[in-house]
Amino acid sequence: MLRWDNEATGWTVGNRLDWQIEQIVAESDGSVHDALRALMLVNERLEAELDWLRSVAMCGPSAADGQSLH
């Protein structure tokens, strides 16, 4: 596991990610399946936003077809 100690907080990347995973599962009523489903939906949304941003960056605002980011 990747470890990076942050002297200011005492957190490491490993235990911070573990904590975040635990929080996501807890917010999904303990269902790992529901937590993964929610994360996959968020990932799809983020990928769509990245595609939109890439289009605008490469082709200018006209590539957005009048769509806003949100």
N, C-alpha and C positions, 0 to 999 in steps of 0.2 A: 504494500500500500504506500502511496506517495505520502511522505511526511514533510511538512514544512512548519517549523516552530515559529510562531509569532510571539516574540518576547513581550510585546505590549499586552496581549490578551491571554497568553498561555494556551491558546487554541492551536491545534494542528489541523492541516487539511483533512486528515483522516477522521479525527473525532468530530470535526465540524460537519462533515458530510454525513457521518453516522447519525449525528443529532438531527440533521435536517431530514434524513430518511425516516427516522423515528417519528418526527413531527408530521410528515406527510401521511404516513400510515395511520397515525393516531387520528388525524383529521378525516380519514376515510373509514372511521369506525373500526379500525384494526384490520381491514381487508387489504391485503397486499395487492390482490387483483384490481380492486377499485382504485388504489393509489397508483398503480402502473397505468391504468386506463386514463386517469386524470393527467398524469405526466405526459402520456403519449398525445393526448389532445392538445395540451399546452405546447408541446414540441411542434405539432403540425401547424398551429397558429404562428409560432415564432418563425418556422420555415417559410410560411406564406409572407410574413412581414419582411423577412430577409430578401425573398425574391422581388417583392415590390421595391424595396430600397435599392437593390442591385439594378433594377430596370431604370429607376429614376437617376441613379448615379451614372449609368452608361448612356442613357438616351435623353436625359433631361426630363423636366416635369411633364412634358407631353406624353411620356411613356406611361404615366400613371392613369391615363384615361379618366381624369376627373375624380379618381378615387382618393380619399384621404387615408392616412395610415390607420386612423381609429374610427 
